[in-house]
Amino acid sequence: MLRLVPLSVVLIWRAVEEDVVGALRSLIGGVRDEGGEVLIVTALGRDSIETASTAINDDAVRWIRVEPPLTEPNGWNAGLAASNGTTLGFGQAKGQYAAGWARSVMAARANGADVVAGPVRLSRAARLTSQAAHLCDYAAFDDPGDEGPGGAAACNLAFDRRILDDFPSENGLHKCALLATNKLRVVWRPEMSATLSPLGSFKAAGVARFHRGRHYASLRAATWPRSARIVAGLGCLALPFLLFVRLIALDHVRRRYRRTLFLGSPWIATSLGLWSLGEMAGYWSGTGNSARFL
């Protein structure tokens, strides 16, 4: 018989360079205080898992190995299948989580929230290129304030389990599909913050951004007629400009990212352009995305 616990947190661990031990140390105490568990989903080798599990020897941590390639949607799905929580949170192994992360999630759920989200920060030592990439990926989710819910970052979300159990997940649990299909209101909790440490080159991040844009568009337009896909793809020619205007229209972006907006403008333009090209490809070609980038 399944023994339900209040909270399960699923961390996706994709590369040995990611500090999964540090992520667990920042998270496990608060999760344990809430009577919960943490599941690490990875496609890495058993030696890597054994090394990390030895460093974090805790009964509240479980290690789930899946066959590569590990995508975020499939990782979420594997975590859901193995978890016991009535609330499921999702994060990444390259993150550090605020001391009140788990407490904030459970407080929001106690007040009836179906989905809870928090800000995703960048480590202070990050290079300018990483700051520019982070601005494009996460800045809109930093501080919605009075400007609306601001969406949600995939690496810092928590759901009522019933939403996930009712979702058709043959191709994995995808954040965009979940939020769009269920018309769910995202409840924002600033104290539910995560800090990411960037890994890899700007080029690698750009390639991944192209494929994520392609995947997003093919998912969004899955039921659209061909004519609508063509029009949407042509509209992507103006998308880099529109995305930039949308970013700088947010007051907290202009305040917090002023230096990055000025000095990092070439990398910001490249990032937004690659996402837009990916969307265009997704509208025009449909499925067929590179899973290893998702």
Phi, psi and omega per residue, in radians:
M1 nan 2.357 -3.116
L2 -1.175 2.243 3.094
R3 -1.704 1.803 -3.093
L4 -1.273 2.499 3.052
V5 -2.163 2.808 -3.082
P6 -1.123 -0.610 -2.990
L7 -2.533 2.282 2.937
S8 -2.078 2.295 3.093
V9 -1.998 2.175 -3.119
V10 -1.833 2.086 3.068
L11 -1.876 2.267 3.094
I12 -1.589 2.098 -3.111
W13 -1.979 1.879 -2.981
R14 -1.859 -0.425 -3.060
A15 -2.435 2.528 -3.112
V16 -1.101 -0.428 3.142
E17 -1.227 -0.339 3.141
E18 -1.251 2.370 -3.050
D19 -1.459 1.292 -3.103
V20 -1.139 -0.565 3.122
V21 -1.147 -0.778 3.100
G22 -1.097 -0.700 3.108
A23 -1.073 -0.766 3.139
L24 -1.137 -0.719 -3.131
R25 -1.121 -0.566 3.121
S26 -1.328 -0.337 -2.961
L27 -1.923 -0.623 -2.870
I28 -1.151 -0.637 -3.123
G29 -1.054 -0.831 3.132
G30 -1.153 -0.672 3.118
V31 -1.163 -0.731 3.115
R32 -1.105 -0.670 3.113
D33 -1.071 -0.484 3.121
E34 -1.590 0.114 -3.139
G35 1.304 0.458 -3.039
G36 -1.856 -2.908 -3.081
E37 -2.480 2.748 3.050
V38 -2.129 2.309 3.108
L39 -2.028 2.237 3.075
I40 -1.767 2.030 3.117
V41 -1.799 2.183 -3.068
T42 -2.608 2.729 2.997
A43 -1.920 0.166 3.132
L44 -1.249 2.926 -3.087
G45 -1.209 2.855 -3.084
R46 -1.168 -0.496 3.090
D47 -1.114 -0.721 3.111
S48 -1.121 -0.720 3.130
I49 -1.131 -0.769 -3.111
E50 -1.110 -0.713 3.127
T51 -1.092 -0.801 -3.122
A52 -1.203 -0.708 -3.118
S53 -1.197 -0.488 3.063
T54 -1.206 -0.663 3.114
A55 -1.209 -0.556 3.097
I56 -2.079 1.532 -3.126
N57 -1.680 1.562 -3.019
D58 -2.459 2.310 -3.114
D59 -1.158 -0.329 -3.128
A60 -1.476 -0.015 -3.137
V61 -1.932 2.324 3.071
R62 -2.223 2.570 -3.062
W63 -1.996 2.143 -3.089
I64 -2.033 1.995 3.128
R65 -1.725 2.308 3.092
V66 -2.116 2.847 3.110
E67 -1.346 2.459 3.106
P68 -1.225 2.764 0.012
P69 -1.424 2.514 3.106
L70 -1.593 1.920 3.016
T71 -1.724 2.784 3.123
E72 -1.089 -0.789 3.108
P73 -1.020 -0.758 3.140
N74 -1.241 -0.585 3.066
G75 -1.127 -0.749 3.073
W76 -1.039 -0.768 -3.106
N77 -1.101 -0.728 3.108
A78 -1.130 -0.692 3.096
G79 -1.117 -0.735 3.092
L80 -1.044 -0.796 -3.094
A81 -1.102 -0.572 -3.069
A82 -1.640 -0.178 -2.990
S83 -1.502 2.865 3.104
N84 -2.097 0.108 -2.982
G85 -1.473 2.520 2.994
T86 -1.399 -0.327 2.947
T87 -2.107 2.346 3.132
L88 -2.073 2.143 3.041
G89 -1.823 2.658 -3.119
F90 -2.285 2.362 3.133
G91 -2.609 -2.997 -3.135
Q92 -2.168 2.622 -3.087
A93 -1.221 -0.277 3.116
K94 -1.543 0.198 -3.120
G95 -1.804 2.759 2.955
Q96 -2.051 2.329 -2.969
Y97 -1.946 2.435 -3.090
A98 -1.066 2.657 -3.076
A99 -1.011 -0.565 -3.109
G100 -1.674 0.316 -3.039
W101 -1.018 -0.999 -3.072
A102 -1.151 -0.713 3.130
R103 -1.070 -0.682 3.131
S104 -1.154 -0.744 3.107
V105 -1.028 -0.844 -3.061
M106 -1.228 -0.554 3.084
A107 -1.152 -0.734 3.110
A108 -1.144 -0.709 3.123
R109 -1.159 -0.629 3.109
A110 -1.123 -0.450 3.104
N111 -1.558 0.177 3.025
G112 1.667 0.147 -3.129
A113 -1.209 2.367 3.044
D114 -1.489 -0.639 3.140
V115 -2.340 2.336 -3.136
V116 -2.131 2.421 3.125
A117 -2.425 2.701 3.102
G118 -2.413 2.999 -3.093
P119 -1.242 2.661 3.068
V120 -2.042 1.945 -3.111
R121 -1.669 3.031 3.098
L122 -2.077 2.459 3.136
S123 -1.045 2.555 -3.033
R124 -1.097 -0.478 -3.059
A125 -1.483 0.093 -3.055
A126 -1.154 2.504 3.088
R127 -1.224 2.883 -3.119
L128 -1.064 -0.667 3.121
T129 -1.100 -0.673 3.093
S130 -1.197 -0.649 3.092
Q131 -1.089 -0.717 3.129
A132 -1.135 -0.755 3.120
A133 -1.126 -0.726 3.124
H134 -1.114 -0.684 3.104
L135 -0.995 -0.770 -3.128
C136 -1.226 -0.593 -3.056
D137 -1.484 -0.673 -2.898
Y138 -2.233 -0.169 -2.993
A139 -1.051 -0.620 -3.127
A140 -1.156 -0.289 -3.114
F141 -1.778 0.142 -3.020
D142 -1.292 -0.746 -2.962
D143 -2.843 1.403 -3.050
P144 -1.146 -0.538 3.109
G145 0.884 -2.164 3.121
D146 -1.644 0.179 -3.057
E147 -1.681 0.293 3.138
G148 1.789 3.076 -3.070
P149 -1.173 -0.404 3.026
G150 1.307 0.234 -3.141
G151 1.276 -2.661 -3.118
A152 -2.807 2.476 3.068
A153 -1.495 2.383 -3.049
A154 -1.089 -0.448 -3.066
C155 -1.597 0.263 3.123
N156 -2.719 1.214 -3.057
L157 -2.401 2.689 3.019
A158 -2.463 2.413 -3.055
F159 -2.147 2.632 2.839
D160 -1.132 2.260 -3.056
R161 -0.999 -0.582 -3.089
R162 -1.053 -0.563 3.100
I163 -1.108 -0.742 -3.100
L164 -1.282 -0.677 3.136
D165 -1.112 -0.526 -3.110
D166 -1.540 -0.061 -3.050
F167 -1.587 2.297 3.082
P168 -1.199 2.001 -2.947
S169 -2.114 0.586 3.127
E170 -1.028 -0.580 -3.141
N171 -1.819 0.333 3.137
G172 1.663 2.900 3.128
L173 -1.591 1.955 -3.104
H174 -1.888 2.271 -3.058
K175 -0.979 -0.843 -3.087
C176 -1.062 -0.737 -3.140
A177 -1.179 -0.695 3.127
L178 -1.069 -0.880 -3.064
L179 -1.236 -0.613 -3.115
A180 -1.331 -0.748 -3.051
T181 -1.194 -0.710 -3.048
N182 -1.595 -0.045 -3.133
K183 0.879 0.831 -3.041
L184 -1.575 2.446 3.060
R185 -1.508 2.234 3.139
V186 -1.546 2.137 3.090
V187 -1.575 2.184 -3.026
W188 -1.628 2.261 3.074
R189 -2.200 1.797 -3.098
P190 -1.017 -0.569 -3.112
E191 -1.309 -0.131 3.069
M192 -1.573 1.104 -3.010
S193 -1.773 2.613 3.059
A194 -2.232 2.480 3.107
T195 -2.027 2.134 -3.091
L196 -1.733 2.532 3.012
S197 -1.860 1.982 -3.069
P198 -1.163 2.518 3.089
L199 -2.241 2.640 3.071
G200 1.441 3.101 -3.063
S201 -1.532 2.877 3.058
F202 -1.102 -0.633 3.120
K203 -1.065 -0.801 -3.141
A204 -1.114 -0.707 3.112
A205 -1.116 -0.645 3.126
G206 -1.164 -0.737 3.097
V207 -1.073 -0.776 3.119
A208 -1.091 -0.670 -3.135
R209 -1.139 -0.703 3.074
F210 -0.991 -0.834 -3.090
H211 -1.224 -0.574 3.073
R212 -1.172 -0.679 3.068
G213 -1.105 -0.689 3.116
R214 -1.128 -0.766 3.134
H215 -1.137 -0.758 3.133
Y216 -1.014 -0.812 -3.096
A217 -1.165 -0.744 -3.133
S218 -1.154 -0.599 3.084
L219 -1.219 -0.790 -3.111
R220 -1.105 -0.653 -3.024
A221 -1.792 0.381 -3.033
A222 -1.005 -0.574 -3.083
T223 -1.880 0.136 -3.111
W224 -1.357 2.615 3.009
P225 -1.233 2.830 -3.095
R226 -1.002 -0.703 -3.108
S227 -1.068 -0.700 3.134
A228 -1.187 -0.619 3.102
R229 -1.127 -0.714 3.139
I230 -1.117 -0.777 3.137
V231 -1.105 -0.773 3.136
A232 -1.090 -0.685 3.112
G233 -1.113 -0.724 3.088
L234 -1.128 -0.618 3.115
G235 -1.110 -0.388 3.131
C236 -1.177 -0.262 3.087
L237 -1.093 -0.537 3.126
A238 -1.668 -0.038 -3.000
L239 -1.128 -0.699 3.132
P240 -0.996 -0.765 3.120
F241 -1.119 -0.773 -3.119
L242 -1.123 -0.693 3.126
L243 -1.146 -0.693 3.130
F244 -1.150 -0.768 3.106
V245 -1.066 -0.701 3.121
R246 -1.097 -0.667 3.127
L247 -1.157 -0.900 -3.042
I248 -1.303 -0.187 3.058
A249 -1.281 -0.294 3.139
L250 -1.467 2.163 -3.077
D251 -1.038 -0.747 -3.092
H252 -1.184 -0.470 3.072
V253 -1.209 -0.781 3.130
R254 -1.106 -0.603 3.140
R255 -1.333 -0.835 -2.970
R256 -1.454 -0.486 -3.017
Y257 -2.037 0.437 -3.073
R258 -1.002 -0.837 -3.117
R259 -1.095 -0.773 -3.130
T260 -1.141 -0.689 3.119
L261 -1.046 -0.626 -3.109
F262 -1.427 -1.003 -3.045
L263 -1.311 -0.524 -3.064
G264 -1.686 0.259 -3.043
S265 -1.000 -0.671 3.109
P266 -1.085 -0.690 -3.131
W267 -1.303 -0.583 3.065
I268 -1.112 -0.810 3.127
A269 -1.055 -0.728 3.125
T270 -1.126 -0.765 -3.127
S271 -1.089 -0.825 -3.131
L272 -1.165 -0.626 3.104
G273 -1.144 -0.708 3.135
L274 -1.171 -0.722 3.070
W275 -1.043 -0.777 -3.097
S276 -1.130 -0.715 3.057
L277 -1.090 -0.670 3.083
G278 -1.096 -0.760 3.092
E279 -1.051 -0.790 3.127
M280 -0.991 -0.805 3.127
A281 -1.093 -0.671 3.141
G282 -1.164 -0.697 3.106
Y283 -1.162 -0.686 -3.040
W284 -1.490 -0.522 -3.069
S285 -1.882 -0.230 3.138
G286 1.284 -2.362 -3.079
T287 -1.330 3.107 -3.133
G288 1.923 0.520 -3.108
N289 -1.420 2.758 3.126
S290 -1.383 1.889 -2.992
A291 -1.079 -0.554 -3.029
R292 -1.180 -0.229 -3.137
F293 -1.633 -0.088 -2.989
L294 -1.683 nan nan
